[in-house]
Amino acid sequence: MTAVNQDSLPHSLEIISAQQTPPMQGIQPPIFAGATTADLIGGLASNQSDTFAFTASAPGRFWMMCGVPGHAAGGMWDWFVVSPTATKPSVAYGP
């Protein structure tokens, strides 16, 4: 997966187990080994990118969130769904 920060503020990416409320900053370890950008708390600078690889080894609904302090709590997270019937990665929009 490649994360590209196209914002002027720093951002990061981590996949974690679903929570009751978003954490105030990134947590370690991610739900899948390697499922995080390199500088989780500090984030990627504007126009910087990071590529990371992981195996989604269990089906379920997880959170894909920004680990920079305050960002996930401010709404910078989305669902990351691992389907046992999927044959290739896809992106779906909507509820």
NORZI-V315515 format. One record per residue. N is the residue number from 1. RES is the residue in one small letter. SS is DSSP state (h for helix, s for strand, l for the rest). OMEGA is omega in degrees with one decimal (NA if undefined). Layout:
BEGIN
n res ss omega
N RES SS OMEGA
N RES SS OMEGA
END
This chain:
BEGIN
n res ss omega
1 m l 176.2
2 t s 176.1
3 a s 178.8
4 v s 178.0
5 n l 179.3
6 q l -179.6
7 d l 177.0
8 s l 177.3
9 l l 176.8
10 p l 177.1
11 h s 175.8
12 s l -179.5
13 l l 177.2
14 e s 174.8
15 i s -175.9
16 i s 173.5
17 s s 179.1
18 a l -176.9
19 q l 172.3
20 q l 176.5
21 t l 179.3
22 p l 176.6
23 p l -178.7
24 m l 175.7
25 q l 179.2
26 g l 178.1
27 i l 179.6
28 q l -4.6
29 p l 174.5
30 p l -177.6
31 i l 176.0
32 f l -179.8
33 a l 177.9
34 g l -175.6
35 a l 179.1
36 t s 172.6
37 t l -172.4
38 a l -177.1
39 d l -171.9
40 l l -176.4
41 i l -179.4
42 g l 178.0
43 g l 176.0
44 l s 176.5
45 a l 177.9
46 s l 179.5
47 n l 176.1
48 q l 178.0
49 s s 176.4
50 d s 177.4
51 t s 178.7
52 f l -177.7
53 a l 178.0
54 f l 174.6
55 t l 176.3
56 a l -167.1
57 s l 179.3
58 a l 176.7
59 p l 176.8
60 g s 177.5
61 r s -177.3
62 f s 176.1
63 w s 170.0
64 m s -170.0
65 m s 173.0
66 c l -177.6
67 g l 177.6
68 v l -176.0
69 p l 177.7
70 g l -173.9
71 h l 179.4
72 a l 178.4
73 a l 177.7
74 g l 176.1
75 g l -177.8
76 m l 175.3
77 w s 176.3
78 d s 178.5
79 w s 171.5
80 f s -173.4
81 v s 175.5
82 v s -177.5
83 s l 178.6
84 p l -179.4
85 t l -179.0
86 a l 177.3
87 t l 177.6
88 k l 178.1
89 p l 175.7
90 s l 177.0
91 v l 177.8
92 a l 179.0
93 y l 177.6
94 g l -176.7
95 p l NA
END
